[in-house]
């Protein structure tokens, strides 16, 4: 997604519903999250780090 405002809103929604992450297919989140770590926007990078902290315990470190 090219629009940083949309990405920010998506991350805010995901982080507002972290309890649902355990029931999601977290393996499909790894690549997009790692790509967001290199985003131009500092806010997007920080949101990605916060989301990864919830996803990594479920997928395992090696997937990242």
C-alpha positions in Angstrom: 0.0 0.0 0.0 1.5 3.3 -1.1 -0.4 5.7 1.1 1.4 6.1 4.5 -1.8 7.4 6.1 -3.6 4.2 5.2 -0.8 2.1 6.5 -0.8 4.0 9.8 -4.6 3.5 10.1 -4.2 -0.2 9.4 -1.5 -0.6 12.0 -3.6 1.4 14.6 -6.5 -1.0 13.9 -4.2 -4.1 14.2 -2.6 -2.9 17.4 -6.1 -2.1 18.8 -7.0 -5.7 18.3 -3.9 -7.6 19.3 -5.9 -10.3 21.0 -7.1 -11.4 17.6 -3.5 -11.8 16.3 -3.2 -15.3 17.9 -6.1 -16.5 15.7 -4.7 -15.0 12.5 -2.5 -16.6 9.9 0.6 -14.8 11.2 3.0 -16.4 8.8 1.5 -14.3 6.0 2.3 -11.1 8.0 6.0 -11.7 8.2 7.0 -10.3 4.8 4.8 -7.2 4.8 6.0 -6.4 8.4 9.6 -6.7 7.5 9.1 -4.5 4.5 7.6 -1.9 6.7 10.7 -1.8 8.9 12.4 0.0 6.0 9.6 2.5 5.3 10.5 6.2 4.9 8.0 7.1 7.7 9.3 6.7 11.2 5.7 6.2 12.4 5.3 3.2 10.1 8.6 1.7 11.2 7.5 2.1 14.9 4.1 0.5 14.2 5.8 -2.4 12.4 8.1 -3.0 15.4 5.1 -2.9 17.8 3.2 -5.3 15.6 6.2 -7.6 15.3 6.4 -7.8 19.0 3.0 -9.5 19.0 3.5 -11.6 15.9 7.1 -13.0 16.4 6.2 -15.1 19.5 3.6 -16.9 17.4 5.6 -17.4 14.2 9.1 -17.8 15.8 12.2 -15.7 15.4 13.5 -17.8 12.4 10.6 -16.7 10.2 11.7 -13.1 10.5 
